[in-house]
Amino acid sequence: MKVTINKADIASGGMKSFKQDDDSIILITRDGDEFYAFDGKCPHAGANLGDGLRCGNRVVCPWHHATFDSTDGSLLEPVATEGLTQYQIENRGDTLIVDTSAKITKNNPHDKLKNTTTVIVGSGAAGFMSAHHLRNEGYGGKIIMISADDHEPYDRTLLSKAFLAEKADEKKLKLGGNDWAKKQNIDLRLSQRVSNINYQNKTVTVAGAHDNADNQIKADFLVIATGAEPVIPPIKGATSDGVYTLRSLDDAKTIKDASHGKRVAIVGTGFIGMEVASALAQAGKVTAITVIGQNHRVMSNIVSETVSNALINLHEKNGITFEFDATIQEINSDDNEKVTGITFANGKQIDADVVILGTGVAPRLDVLGDINDKNGAQVDARLQLKDGVFALGDIANAEGKLGRLRIEHWRVALQHGLVTAASILNDDVLDGHSVNSLKERVPFFWTMQYGKSLRYSGHAKTPDYGILIGQPNELNYIEYYFDDDGQDSRATAASTLGRDKELVAFDALLRRGVAPTRAQLLAGFDIIAQAQALSF
């Protein structure tokens, strides 16, 4: 397909998207007399990139902040795992002819570190992204990925956001598409449990291997991405039949089958508990849903009470019942140890056939022996535990833009994988672009509830010193968070519903170390204009 576009429609230093009759989108970026054309749909979830923001050479997706280079479409920041498809342009005076059948291909021969072996323990976001980017950036050595899961790498965020809601089937969950491991020449070993990791000599022991020669695997580069596992609170009856946690695809399948036509109680008011409530309500196959929280609000460590109340209202409109300020004394069961309900410390009882625990996770560090700290493995901004050994994802307590943090979010794990690939290749510049360390990256996560996406960028110690702009009950707000109430304090995080460009702009300023102060925001600071101005 050939499309004619007027040059005057795109400002220098800007971008614009053009939607076609077949629902495709062409994105044009411009720098003076230079123009570049791309597929304008974000490869992650299909957002129109023209609705995002261009900050310097960075094109940022409005939905999940995937970021691409404005001159060649290369991936600069997840959650996308691929760059943009670029199209050839014919320059005809005042117009451009974009030929979407003429794609600009980039060949990257696998000729780097050909005589080495990289062993990756774990197939979640961090492990996947490490392997994926190693191959995409020309790593020619052997990659062995060991996973306790029995499925190829998949998008865990979709389990509570879409799979339980029956808005995405199993095929749509696969990271890298069908046969990813085979296409990338990765030795993927599923359903294998690692019993020990000797990170000092880069050796992995796989439990139950039949061939003793393969029981221990030696690596030149060792990537430890063992993830986290659900925390089971010390509640009487927590091991009864009908009590579940959600961490894996198999967990999601079990919950979907077990909850059909049943009364469901969800313990926990964090974003996982709230997403599961939303998903099951949307699927419409349970008879009742009760969400139980020890606090008087939801997502209390993330958003203010005003935003929390708006989320509660959204859930109640969709039939959810809440039990707040509640301490569970016992999960009740019958003579066959099958769940029948819940008894609270105040004596109140509710009926339930299924109980889902959304009570947090803990890093899987036990296989690392002496590194078994709830605060995670202490790594540097390149995710290095020691030379040639990397710990990343949920287990990593890493140096980053906002200090040393252990963050259990999907996009952060993908960032870890990208940085780890660069570290292994000993290359700060991949595909012509600066990869940077975690010190140049900002945490981001999102939660999807009833088709509404609350997005959060940065990291705040508390939501109690915030500035709220907009109307949360109308699902249109942005809230900035500070670590104290000082007028000159800079915001360390922000959340939004419906004000995506403002959050993208905040993310850009935070990344550059010039997030707005409380005084600036109260004075009507134009955050979008400032982000664009500082990015050139």
Secondary structure, 3 states (H helix, E strand, C coil): CEEEEEHHHCCCCCEEEEECCCCCEEEEEEECCEEEEEECECCCCCCEHHHCEEECCEEECCCCCCEEECCCCCEEECCCCCCCCEEEEEEECCEEEEEEEEECCCCCCCCECCCCEEEEECCCHHHHHHHHHHHHCCECCEEEEECCCCCCCECCHHHHHHHCCCCCCHHHHECCCCCHHHHCCCEEECCCCEEEEECCCCEEEECCCCCHHHHEEECCEEEECCCEEECCCCCECCCCECEEECCCHHHHHHHHHHCCCCEEEEECCCHHHHHHHHHHHHHCCCCEEEEECCCCCCCCCCCCHHHHHHHHHHHHHCCCEEECCCCEEEEEECCCCEEEEEEECCCCEEECCEEEECCCEEECCHHHCCCCCCCCEEECCCCEEECCEEECHHHEEEEECCEEECCCCHHHHHHHHHHHHHHHCCCCEECCEECCCHHHCCCEEEEEECCEEEEEEECCCCCCCCEEEEEHHHCEEEEEECCCCCCCCECCEEEEECCHHHHHHHHHHHHCCCCCEHHHHHCCCCHHHHHHHHCC
